[in-house]
Amino acid sequence: MAKLIDGKLISAQIRAELKEETKAFIAATGVTPKLTVILVGEDPASQVYVRNKGRACEEVGFAAEQITLPATTTQEELDALIDRLNADKTVHGILVQLPLPKGLSEERVLLRISPEKDVDAFHPYNVGRMVAGQITYLPCTPAGVMELIKRSGISVAGKDCVVIGRSNIVGKPMAHLLMQANGTVTVCHSRTKELAEHTRRADILVAAIGKADFVTADMVKPGAVVIDVGINRNAEGKLTGDVDFASVEPIASYITPVPGGVGPMTIAMLMKNTLTAAKRAVEGEI
Ligand code: NAD
């Protein structure tokens, strides 16, 4: 039986630490960290994510602003809003909720946000810094996975790590962070041949695929640490990860549940980046 890595508990600990740090920061500087989230259109899932981010800000003592724009917003209007927020000294973090409605370019938006306020860490400048090991902000989901691993007392150094998925927001940065923690990393994806031969070698297996219950026990080495990033709805409409929890849990050493594993860590890391952004802004002004 695997030990459960409780992301809900660990993220609550991190938010409590950030709350204390924020209190001290505000007392010392008189500056309240502020995150502005832009939501374009009315995607129901995005509305929930944005609301949760606002709540998390309030919990740790940040100012939170939500700007909702209609789906008919033009690229120029969105650019102008980002420019205004880039110039606003009271705003420390800017996040444009993805996906954007058709007709708007995510690439252009991600380039437009000032790298200093890019708390999602999606700007190519921050991606480059991460790859070079010169870290300012880390992308929230993979950074959350690293925290789960660290706070569970699991060492990555020298371990065989296999990441399934190569997206810009999860798979690729995940592989870099594991490599920087001295893991030996293999990245698998939709074109990988004999996937299970790779995954069965993993001491640490991270699944970021987007396919319900894809990773089954025969793909996992007994005693492996299994991290499930996936968030899917199964045939019954139940929230489920990329890992078939029922079959994998008995053979893994550690496993993250879905929900309550990686999910809550993403917002905690966003809060961490926002506090870092506020600290950097204050330091820049001294
Ligand atoms: P994505 O669709 O951009 O990427 C999926 C990756 O899986 C691709 O790189 C693809 O090559 C790989 N893949 C697809 N089919 C495969 C197969 N048959 N075999 C091997 N690899 C295959 O998705 P994403 O944005 O990286 O997200 C992945 C999952 O993580 C989704 O379920 C998403 O909802 C979830 N997610 C969770 C959080 C969180 O906070 N917990 C954050 C982001 C994404």
Boltz pocket constraint, residues with backbone or C-beta under 6 A from the ligand:
constraints:
  - pocket:
      binder: B
      contacts: [[A, 141], [A, 164], [A, 165], [A, 166], [A, 167], [A, 168], [A, 169], [A, 170], [A, 171], [A, 188], [A, 189], [A, 190], [A, 191], [A, 192], [A, 195], [A, 207], [A, 208], [A, 209], [A, 210], [A, 211], [A, 228], [A, 229], [A, 230], [A, 231], [A, 232], [A, 262], [A, 263], [A, 264], [A, 266]]
      max_distance: 6.0
